[in-house]
């Protein structure tokens, strides 16, 4: 089984890249890949609950993230440094595991492929 890590680092509605990565992660999981997601940089804003993207005619990231467990994508991580630099606390986000830079490097090293921004 392939281990794939998708790193989402762009703000959720700044472009379509984050949505495309989520879609690709769900497709990969449907084909039996072991999928993990890591949010860093402005990508951490994707983890804020109760988003409404109706006004900009896009899917709300929070709704898509809630559906990930249906695809057995349960390994969600967030960059601790990105949280601190943006003044966001872990309790403000959807359930996710914080990782410092050393833990992120370890996670990346254990993957068969990394899709998205790298450290």
N, C-alpha and C positions, 0 to 999 in steps of 0.2 A: 504494500500500500504506500503510495506516494504521500509525503508530508509536505504540504504547501502552506506558506505564510504569506498573507496579503497584508501589506502595510499601507494604511490610509493616512495621508499626511496633509491633504488639502481640506479646506473648510467645506462643509457638506453641500452647500449650494453654490459654490464659486464656479464649478464646472461639472461636467458629467462623469469625470474620472472616478470619483468615489462610488457613485451608483454603479458604474460599469464593473468596478472591482467587487462590489457586493454581489452583483449578478454572477460574475465569474466564479466567486467563491461558492455560491450555492450550486452552480452547475458542477464544479469540481467535486463537491461533497456528494452530489447525486450520483456521481460516477466512482464512488468509494475512495476518494482521496481523504486523507486526514487533514482537515483545514483549520488553520488558526488565523485570527485577525489581530493586528496590532494597530493602535491609533496613536499617532504622534503629531507634533506640530499643531496646526489648526484643525487637523483631523479629529482631535479630541472633542470638538464641538458637536461632532456627529453623535456622541454618546449622551448628550443632554436630552432628558425625556420631554414628552409633551410638545414636540415640534409640530409646527403647522406649515406645510409647504404649498398649501392650496392656492394661495395668492400668486405664486410664481409657477403654478402648473407643474409641480414636480411631486414625486413620492416623498413622504416624510421618512428620513433616515431611521427615526426611532421605530416606526412601524416595520420597516424591512429588518432591522436588527432583532426585533421581537420574534420574527419568523425564522431566524437562523437555527433555533433549536429544533425546528421541524426537519432540518437538513442535517442534524447531528453536528452542527458547528457550535461548540460550547466553549471553545478556548478563545476568550476575548481578553486582550491585554491593552494597557495604556501606559504610555511613557510618563514616569513620575516627574521627570524634569519639565515636560510640557505642561503638566498640571500646575506645578509650582510657578512656572514663569507666566502663566495666564491667570493665576489667582483662583483656580478652580480646585475644590476639594473633592475627594473620591465619592463622598456621600451625595454630591450633586449629580452624579452620573448614573447611568444604567449599570447593572452589575458587571464588573470588569476587574481584572487583576492588575495591579500596578507593577511595573518592572522598572528598575533602575537601568542605567546604560550597560552595566556589566551583564545583567540578566538578559537584556535584549540581545546582546552579542551572542550569548550562549544559545538563546532560542534560535537565532538566525543560523548559527553553525549546525544545528541539529536538523535543519530542513533540507528537503531535496530540491526545492525551488522557492525563491522569494520573489513576489510580484509587488511592485511598487517601489517607493523610495527606500533606500538603504541608509544605514548609519555611516 
